[in-house]
Amino acid sequence: MVAAVSKAGGFGVLGAVAHTPDLLDTELSWIEEQVGDRKAPG
C-alpha cells in the first residue's frame, strides 16, 4: 500500500514499530524498488 500511494503522488507511510531491523530493511528495500527515486515536489 505504501508503494501504491507513493506512486500516485501521495505520502505513503510505513508503520515500523512491530518490524525487526531485518524485516524493516527488507520492506524498505522492496518499497524503494517499487517506487524508485521519487523526490517530493518542491
KOLNU-837812 format. One record per residue: residue in three letters; residue number from 1; x, y, z of N, C-alpha, C in turn. Coordinates in steps of 0.02 Angstrom, whole numbers, plus 50000, padded with zeros to 5 digits. Example, Ala and Ser with C-alpha at 12.3 -4.5 7.8 and 13.67 -1.06 7.14 Angstrom:
BEGIN
r r:ALA k:1 n.px:50660 n.py:49716 n.pz:50390 ca.px:50615 ca.py:49775 ca.pz:50390 c.px:50660 c.py:49835 c.pz:50390
r r:SER k:2 n.px:50642 n.py:49888 n.pz:50354 ca.px:50684 ca.py:49947 ca.pz:50357 c.px:50645 c.py:50002 c.pz:50394
This chain:
BEGIN
r r:MET k:1 n.px:50041 n.py:49941 n.pz:50000 ca.px:50000 ca.py:50000 ca.pz:50000 c.px:50043 c.py:50063 c.pz:50000
r r:VAL k:2 n.px:50099 n.py:50061 n.pz:50036 ca.px:50143 ca.py:50119 ca.pz:50039 c.px:50168 c.py:50137 c.pz:49968
r r:ALA k:3 n.px:50189 n.py:50086 n.pz:49931 ca.px:50215 ca.py:50098 ca.pz:49864 c.px:50160 c.py:50126 c.pz:49818
r r:ALA k:4 n.px:50101 n.py:50099 n.pz:49821 ca.px:50046 ca.py:50122 ca.pz:49779 c.px:50028 c.py:50194 c.pz:49793
r r:VAL k:5 n.px:50024 n.py:50212 n.pz:49856 ca.px:50008 ca.py:50281 ca.pz:49875 c.px:50063 c.py:50328 c.pz:49851
r r:SER k:6 n.px:50125 n.py:50307 n.pz:49860 ca.px:50182 ca.py:50349 ca.pz:49839 c.px:50183 c.py:50358 c.pz:49763
r r:LYS k:7 n.px:50170 n.py:50304 n.pz:49726 ca.px:50169 ca.py:50308 ca.pz:49654 c.px:50114 c.py:50355 c.pz:49629
r r:ALA k:8 n.px:50059 n.py:50359 n.pz:49667 ca.px:50003 ca.py:50401 ca.pz:49648 c.px:50014 c.py:50474 c.pz:49668
r r:GLY k:9 n.px:50071 n.py:50489 n.pz:49699 ca.px:50086 ca.py:50557 ca.pz:49718 c.px:50071 c.py:50574 c.pz:49790
r r:GLY k:10 n.px:50047 n.py:50525 n.pz:49828 ca.px:50033 ca.py:50537 ca.pz:49898 c.px:50094 c.py:50525 c.pz:49941
r r:PHE k:11 n.px:50084 n.py:50527 n.pz:50006 ca.px:50137 ca.py:50517 ca.pz:50054 c.px:50126 c.py:50450 c.pz:50088
r r:GLY k:12 n.px:50157 n.py:50397 n.pz:50061 ca.px:50149 ca.py:50330 ca.pz:50090 c.px:50185 c.py:50325 c.pz:50156
r r:VAL k:13 n.px:50154 n.py:50295 n.pz:50206 ca.px:50183 ca.py:50289 ca.pz:50273 c.px:50184 c.py:50216 c.pz:50293
r r:LEU k:14 n.px:50242 n.py:50194 n.pz:50317 ca.px:50250 ca.py:50125 ca.pz:50341 c.px:50255 c.py:50126 c.pz:50417
r r:GLY k:15 n.px:50209 n.py:50093 n.pz:50450 ca.px:50213 ca.py:50086 ca.pz:50523 c.px:50265 c.py:50033 c.pz:50540
r r:ALA k:16 n.px:50320 n.py:50053 n.pz:50569 ca.px:50377 ca.py:50008 ca.pz:50577 c.px:50389 c.py:49985 c.pz:50649
r r:VAL k:17 n.px:50345 n.py:50000 n.pz:50695 ca.px:50356 ca.py:49983 ca.pz:50765 c.px:50362 c.py:49908 c.pz:50776
r r:ALA k:18 n.px:50322 n.py:49869 n.pz:50742 ca.px:50322 ca.py:49796 ca.pz:50753 c.px:50372 c.py:49759 c.pz:50710
r r:HIS k:19 n.px:50412 n.py:49795 n.pz:50670 ca.px:50460 ca.py:49763 ca.pz:50625 c.px:50527 c.py:49753 c.pz:50660
r r:THR k:20 n.px:50558 n.py:49696 n.pz:50646 ca.px:50627 ca.py:49686 ca.pz:50667 c.px:50672 c.py:49726 c.pz:50620
r r:PRO k:21 n.px:50733 n.py:49740 n.pz:50639 ca.px:50778 ca.py:49777 ca.pz:50594 c.px:50786 c.py:49743 c.pz:50526
r r:ASP k:22 n.px:50791 n.py:49677 n.pz:50525 ca.px:50799 ca.py:49642 ca.pz:50462 c.px:50736 c.py:49647 c.pz:50419
r r:LEU k:23 n.px:50678 n.py:49639 n.pz:50449 ca.px:50615 ca.py:49644 ca.pz:50412 c.px:50604 c.py:49715 c.pz:50387
r r:LEU k:24 n.px:50621 n.py:49764 n.pz:50428 ca.px:50615 ca.py:49833 ca.pz:50407 c.px:50660 c.py:49847 c.pz:50346
r r:ASP k:25 n.px:50721 n.py:49823 n.pz:50348 ca.px:50766 ca.py:49831 ca.pz:50291 c.px:50737 c.py:49799 c.pz:50228
r r:THR k:26 n.px:50709 n.py:49740 n.pz:50235 ca.px:50678 ca.py:49705 ca.pz:50178 c.px:50619 c.py:49745 c.pz:50151
r r:GLU k:27 n.px:50576 n.py:49769 n.pz:50194 ca.px:50517 ca.py:49807 ca.pz:50173 c.px:50537 c.py:49873 c.pz:50139
r r:LEU k:28 n.px:50585 n.py:49908 n.pz:50168 ca.px:50606 ca.py:49971 ca.pz:50138 c.px:50640 c.py:49961 c.pz:50071
r r:SER k:29 n.px:50678 n.py:49908 n.pz:50064 ca.px:50710 ca.py:49893 ca.pz:50000 c.px:50658 c.py:49878 c.pz:49947
r r:TRP k:30 n.px:50607 n.py:49840 n.pz:49965 ca.px:50553 ca.py:49824 ca.pz:49917 c.px:50516 c.py:49887 c.pz:49896
r r:ILE k:31 n.px:50501 n.py:49930 n.pz:49944 ca.px:50466 ca.py:49993 ca.pz:49928 c.px:50508 c.py:50035 c.pz:49881
r r:GLU k:32 n.px:50573 n.py:50040 n.pz:49895 ca.px:50617 ca.py:50079 ca.pz:49852 c.px:50619 c.py:50051 c.pz:49781
r r:GLU k:33 n.px:50619 n.py:49985 n.pz:49774 ca.px:50618 ca.py:49953 ca.pz:49709 c.px:50554 c.py:49970 c.pz:49671
r r:GLN k:34 n.px:50498 n.py:49972 n.pz:49707 ca.px:50434 ca.py:49985 ca.pz:49675 c.px:50425 c.py:50058 c.pz:49656
r r:VAL k:35 n.px:50447 n.py:50102 n.pz:49698 ca.px:50434 ca.py:50174 ca.pz:49690 c.px:50490 c.py:50208 c.pz:49650
r r:GLY k:36 n.px:50551 n.py:50185 n.pz:49658 ca.px:50607 ca.py:50217 ca.pz:49625 c.px:50632 c.py:50276 c.pz:49667
r r:ASP k:37 n.px:50666 n.py:50320 n.pz:49634 ca.px:50697 ca.py:50377 ca.pz:49668 c.px:50654 c.py:50440 c.pz:49660
r r:ARG k:38 n.px:50593 n.py:50436 n.pz:49684 ca.px:50547 ca.py:50493 ca.pz:49678 c.px:50566 c.py:50546 c.pz:49729
r r:LYS k:39 n.px:50564 n.py:50607 n.pz:49708 ca.px:50578 ca.py:50664 ca.pz:49753 c.px:50513 c.py:50700 c.pz:49768
r r:ALA k:40 n.px:50509 n.py:50727 n.pz:49827 ca.px:50449 ca.py:50766 ca.pz:49846 c.px:50446 c.py:50829 c.pz:49804
r r:PRO k:41 n.px:50385 n.py:50848 n.pz:49783 ca.px:50380 ca.py:50910 ca.pz:49744 c.px:50402 c.py:50969 c.pz:49786
r r:GLY k:42 n.px:50431 n.py:51017 n.pz:49754 ca.px:50452 ca.py:51074 ca.pz:49794 c.px:50485 c.py:51124 c.pz:49755
